[in-house]
Amino acid sequence: MFGKVILSPAQVEKINSIVPEKFRKDNWSSKDFRQSDLGLWSAIIEHRDKLNKNLISKKNELIFLNKKGEEEIKQKIVDLRISKIILFNIEPFDAKPIGMVDIGMVKRFNSPSTGNRFETGMIGYAIEQASDEVWAKNNAQENALNEVKTEFIKKTAALYPECNMIFKFESEFREMGSTGNVFIYLKGTASIGDNNEMIDVEPQKKKLIEELKHKKEVLTKQIDILREKIQFITDNIGKIPRSKSDIVKMLGK
């Protein structure tokens, strides 16, 4: 064959039956079967390599979900429960105390002190700090307190998973010299009571479990499809002409 030759209907039907769907077309010519990286055979091999990489990625993703998916759900539920715990600075009421919790952490408030600014409590410190540049920029004091508060609630939830309220919540601050470092101490009584916020936890848990199940099903289906596509190419790649001279021999007339 010399020059460009249009394939016959029978040859078109034959080639379309052995190439992946994305390569199928109504009209083929001998030019499509060049012995180069631009030829059909090379393009299909490259396509198979991409499918294999995608298959490996999907399989690894499924393995991760099977190993870590439930752990992530458990952690999300813990985080959700933590966010729903209510804090009170009063004695327990309509609740059952189950244990005392405390935590202490050192935080830097960035600005060195002119003395012990905690003798009159946090308010006095805040007033003196009001003119500090750091207060105006990022409210470092409040951020530090919130960080310790978060760790306090996490510790409470870890020690008493059934806790949904904390009573007698108190905070103390002790400046460490004049460096700007402050020891923050928080304490409270873990309790069980009527907390309507916790009602959302169980439906959210079920939703997360269903989402995980759906993700696994979708990945499994994607993996099966990729395997079928790769197997199709493997079964038919040897039947595809690699050059113009192979067309009649492999596709007939």
C-alpha atoms as one frame of an Amber mdcrd trajectory, in Angstrom:
protein
   0.000   0.000   0.000   1.311   3.407  -0.906  -0.009   6.774   0.267  -3.211
   7.143   2.208  -5.695   4.297   1.807  -9.224   4.404   3.270 -10.200   1.233
   5.116 -13.161  -0.771   3.914 -16.365  -1.012   6.010 -15.403  -4.557   7.033
 -11.959  -3.404   8.138 -13.489  -0.447  10.053 -15.861  -2.789  11.836 -13.004
  -5.128  12.693 -10.650  -2.455  14.059 -13.439  -0.816  16.077 -14.167  -4.153
  17.737 -10.606  -4.555  19.053  -9.630  -1.025  20.096 -10.752   0.742  23.315
 -13.945   2.758  22.990 -12.188   6.136  23.071 -10.233   5.227  19.908 -13.208
   4.058  17.837 -14.334   6.131  14.855 -16.373   5.879  11.666 -13.521   6.337
   9.214 -10.020   4.868   9.286  -7.125   5.169   6.886  -3.753   3.511   6.501
  -2.210   6.684   7.937  -3.556   5.718  11.370  -1.208   2.740  11.489   2.143
   4.493  11.359   5.197   2.815  12.884   5.897   5.670  15.288   4.846   7.118
  18.635   1.978   8.770  16.764   0.600   5.457  15.541  -2.508   3.734  16.896
  -0.667   0.843  18.541   1.658   3.166  20.504  -1.247   5.368  21.532  -3.140
   2.365  22.936  -0.090   1.168  24.870   0.255   4.657  26.371  -3.451   4.614
  27.223  -3.058   1.243  28.963  -0.161   2.590  31.034  -2.326   5.482  32.199
  -5.138   3.094  33.099  -2.708   0.970  35.113  -1.503   4.011  37.065  -5.085
   5.029  37.743  -5.899   1.471  38.849  -3.015   1.429  41.321  -4.148   4.797
  42.700  -7.749   3.624  43.147  -6.658   0.362  44.788  -4.425   2.242  47.225
  -7.298   4.605  48.020  -9.588   1.647  48.736  -6.955  -0.016  50.922  -6.621
   3.227  52.884 -10.390   3.499  53.379 -10.587  -0.118  54.526  -7.800   0.434
  57.040  -8.346   4.011  58.172 -11.895   4.908  57.154 -13.572   3.732  60.344
 -10.840   5.307  62.468 -11.433   8.649  60.751 -15.171   8.353  61.399 -14.551
   7.635  65.072 -12.290  10.688  65.302 -14.840  12.890  63.542 -17.520  11.731
  65.971 -15.217  12.473  68.912 -14.536  15.933  67.480 -18.267  16.478  66.964
 -19.069  15.423  70.535 -16.330  17.716  71.820 -17.842  20.651  69.931 -21.234
  19.956  71.536 -20.050  19.820  75.165 -21.501  22.728  77.170 -19.443  24.555
  79.810 -20.876  26.160  82.945 -19.060  28.054  85.702 -21.698  27.102  88.280
 -22.475  24.096  90.470 -24.002  21.100  88.657 -27.790  21.157  88.254 -30.012
  18.505  86.700 -26.846  16.584  85.908 -24.708  13.769  87.283 -21.081  14.688
  88.114 -18.707  11.914  86.996 -15.243  13.330  87.578 -12.944  16.305  87.928
 -10.651  17.341  85.072  -7.856  19.890  84.922  -5.101  20.956  82.574  -2.203
  23.384  82.693  -0.195  24.771  79.794   2.364  27.499  79.274   1.562  29.993
  76.543   3.426  33.019  75.308   1.416  36.207  75.201   4.191  37.802  73.118
   4.549  41.058  75.039   6.821  41.118  78.116   5.159  42.284  81.304   5.882
  45.357  83.428   5.096  43.272  86.507   2.564  40.755  87.700  -0.456  41.817
  85.725  -2.561  38.931  86.968  -2.887  40.157  90.531  -6.167  41.797  89.546
  -7.120  38.955  87.212  -7.399  38.628  83.448  -9.275  41.900  83.066  -6.393
  43.906  84.442  -4.016  42.154  82.112  -6.264  42.790  79.134  -6.543  46.489
  79.994  -2.774  46.911  80.185  -2.365  44.899  76.979  -5.014  46.864  75.117
  -2.439  49.258  73.730   0.005  46.507  72.778   0.534  46.038  69.070   0.123
  42.264  69.338  -3.365  42.642  70.818  -4.419  44.825  67.924  -2.900  42.465
  65.371  -4.014  38.975  66.332  -5.391  38.913  69.880  -2.727  36.432  70.981
  -4.087  36.226  74.525  -7.519  35.075  73.433  -6.013  32.619  70.938  -3.791
  31.115  73.627  -6.702  30.717  76.025  -8.849  29.086  73.344  -6.055  26.630
  72.518  -5.820  25.527  76.145  -9.602  25.389  76.405  -9.760  23.096  73.371
  -7.161  20.762  74.877  -9.076  20.804  78.170 -12.304  19.691  76.483 -10.437
  17.014  74.495  -8.921  15.663  77.685 -12.337  15.621  79.342 -13.865  13.708
  76.418 -10.984  11.209  76.462 -11.297  10.578  80.206 -15.097  10.568  80.257
 -16.515   9.704  76.800 -20.076   9.897  78.148 -19.585  13.485  79.353 -21.777
  16.066  77.646 -21.489  18.962  80.129 -18.779  20.526  82.255 -19.704  22.388
  85.443 -17.630  24.543  87.803 -15.432  25.578  84.886 -12.680  27.837  86.212
  -9.515  29.396  84.837  -6.404  30.733  86.484  -3.455  32.625  85.029   0.043
  32.947  86.427   2.662  35.061  84.761   6.100  33.459  84.689   8.476  36.311
  85.469   8.366  39.157  82.976   9.002  37.156  79.801   5.461  37.223  78.462
   5.033  33.495  79.229   1.856  32.666  81.107   0.783  29.461  82.833  -2.893
  28.844  82.072  -4.745  26.448  84.361  -8.270  25.238  83.637 -10.452  22.887
  85.656 -14.027  21.669  85.803 -16.373  18.827  86.678 -17.301  16.416  83.894
 -21.021  15.661  84.051 -23.887  13.941  82.277 -27.103  15.868  81.757 -29.693
  16.940  79.218 -27.758  18.391  76.304 -29.935  18.767  73.232 -26.885  19.586
  71.129 -25.817  15.942  71.386 -28.950  14.870  69.493 -27.130  15.673  66.244
 -24.276  13.267  66.958 -25.974   9.931  66.182 -27.522  11.032  62.834 -24.157
  12.483  61.835 -22.459   9.209  62.756 -24.887   7.250  60.559 -24.340   9.736
  57.734 -20.549   9.354  57.925 -20.841   5.551  57.933 -23.096   5.653  54.867
 -20.717   8.038  53.102 -17.794   5.712  53.795 -19.773   2.732  52.497 -20.709
   4.678  49.350 -17.088   5.724  48.732 -15.968   2.101  48.990 -18.693   0.960
  46.593 -17.804   3.678  44.070 -14.092   2.836  44.270 -14.771  -0.890  43.901
 -16.851  -0.218  40.802 -14.173   2.079  39.345 -11.526  -0.576  39.984 -13.607
  -3.251  38.252 -14.130  -0.993  35.220 -10.421  -0.181  35.001  -9.530  -3.861
  35.215 -11.974  -4.674  32.419 -10.534  -1.925  30.204  -6.958  -3.068  30.833
  -7.871  -6.696  30.209  -9.635  -5.745  26.961  -6.485  -4.035  25.718  -4.302
  -6.959  26.820  -6.549  -9.419  24.975  -6.630  -7.384  21.737  -3.365  -5.470
  21.472  -1.773  -8.300  19.474  -4.578  -8.115  16.909  -4.023  -4.423  16.089
  -1.887  -3.586  13.038   1.363  -1.857  13.973   2.087  -0.696  10.424   0.338
  -0.158   7.083   1.628  -3.474   5.817  -0.227  -5.324   8.587  -3.692  -3.950
   7.748  -4.875  -6.552   5.248  -3.098  -9.393   7.047  -4.723  -8.594  10.416
  -8.002  -6.924   9.411  -8.825  -8.659   6.154 -10.147  -6.801   3.139
